[in-house]
Amino acid sequence: MPGTRRKREIPGTTVFDADQARKGYALNKMCYSFNSAANRAEFLRDEDAYCRKFGLNEAQRDAVRRRDVLALIAAGGNIYYLAKLAGIFGLDVQDIGAQQTGMTKDAFKAKLLAARG
């Protein structure tokens, strides 16, 4: 049909498109708020209340509770905004890479070192 676009699919990857942006609007808005130290402190005082304040749905709140970055991405989170939340959780890029590959952090680090040659 003219004028329609086929949704881009990459196996094993959540593509951040307009549908994901709409789905994750509240989550990404909350993560953007973490640019403020006062907001980060408020979140740490009562995570669930802060999530409710921004209107996160139950799946998003559950992913926050579990520190599950992949579930947050699936729930509409944009990795650039989620990086703020991951930092609050004490997660670094290697933690996120390990989650994405289903490996432990140590195994993921070893894989990175081995790839360097």
Secondary structure, DSSP 8 states (H G I E B T S, - for coil): -TT------BTTB----HHHHHHTHHHHHHHHHTTSHHHHHHHHH-HHHHHHHTT--HHHHHHHHHT-HHHHHHTT--HHHHHHHHHHHT--HHHHHHHHHT--HHHHHHHHHHHT-
